[in-house]
Amino acid sequence: MRKEIPVAIRIAQADDAQEILDIYAPYVTDTAITFVSALPSVEGIRKKMVEIKKGYPYLVCSMGGKVVGFAYADRYKPHEAYQRNAELAVYVQPGFHGRGIATALYTALFQILKSQGFSNLYALITLPNNASIALHKHFGFKELAIHKADGYKMGARRDVLWMVYRIDDVADSEAFRPPLRFSRLRDNEIETALRMATALLSGVR
């Protein structure tokens, strides 16, 4: 009988920074999936994580005790009027694609963001990237626009697809309520989302 490898979707911790960097590095150095061109340090990853977790979820997927994927939400734009929006990112360790990791991470991420009270979730996808487009369409994202030649990396101009998922249909007349900061979200709401995503991942391996 094959031994089951323990899996978990959980909140990222400071000790995960090196493994997160190991996953992120080839995306920076070898692809245009991210427009970041200078590899961050472990401390830089750690500081960004701490800052993000004040307001948004930052999650990792662990298999056999090793981090093999991560996802987070972050500020969409700095103006107060945009504070119910968030921009998403997800990265999976090369060699672990096709195992439902990104789907499980997004399942938990979405549930937490809904509990916080966010309205619009955005994804910016460097083209071509059929796998990322398919993932976001699976979760109900709609294509907004393609920004032609929006960036330049690895010797070429890159088009960027903007996609959006609208969580609610708030009426214009409804009083504005800012989203609840992640650091103030109730533990049981977070744990419920993490358990659901972990169960989903365990069922597809």
C-alpha positions, 0 to 999 in steps of 0.5 A, a space after each residue: 500500500 502506498 504511503 499517503 503524503 500529508 498535505 495542507 493548505 495553511 497560512 504562510 509563516 516567516 520560516 516559509 520564506 526560503 521555500 517560497 523564494 525557491 518556488 518564485 525564483 525561476 518565475 523571475 529569472 526564466 519567465 515573463 509570468 511576473 514582471 519582477 526582474 530582480 530576484 528578492 532576498 529571503 528577508 525581502 520575501 519575509 517582510 512582504 509576507 508580514 506586510 501583506 498578512 496585516 490586511 490580506 491572506 497569504 497561503 502556502 500548500 505543503 506536501 510532506 512538510 515541503 512548501 510546493 505552492 503559495 498564493 496571496 491577495 494584495 492591495 489593488 491600488 493605493 487610493 481609499 476608494 479601491 480598498 474593497 478590491 484585491 489583486 491575486 497571485 499564485 505560484 506552484 513549484 515546477 514539477 507540481 503542476 496539474 495536481 490541483 495545488 493552485 485550485 486548492 490555494 484559490 479555494 481557500 483564498 476566495 473563501 477568506 476574501 469573501 469573509 473579509 468583505 472584498 468586492 472585486 478580485 483582479 488577476 493580471 496575466 502575462 500572455 500567453 498563459 493558457 493554464 492561468 487563464 483556465 484556472 481563473 475562468 474555472 473560478 468565474 473570472 471574466 476577461 476585462 481587457 488586454 493591455 498591448 505591449 504593457 511590459 518588456 521582459 526577456 527581450 520582448 514586449 508583453 501583452 497583459 490580460 486583465 481579469 476580474 471576479 465580482 464577489 457581490 453586487 453591492 447597490 450604489 446606494 449601499 453604505 460603504 464598508 471597508 473590508 475586515 483586515 485579515 489580522 482581525 478575521 476570526 480564527 474559525 473563519 480562516 480554519 474553515 476555509 483552510 480545512 475545506 481547501 486541504 480536503 479538496 487537495 487530498 481528494 485529487 491526489 
